[in-house]
């Protein structure tokens, strides 16, 4: 009896996994089409995949949202922040901003 219940639970789990994979593939296809319409050059850039390109487009939103590249870098947390003390002048990476947007920019 227990063996049968275990087998049934494993079958149901496997069916859910297959369904989730099919759904993910379909959504990825739709997302690729949307990104290709809005910014096909993004996917051609090295190191930018489909999810990264979509995140960049979502954060960028629309033309005119940012007054400069520096403003976009500040949102992404990629702009340098002064970290000077006394006579030493240096900068550190901004740890603020949109962490989801910053994730594609951060080396692994």
Helices and strands as residue ranges (DSSP letters): H 2-44, H 50-60, H 69-76, E 80-82, E 91-93, H 99-103
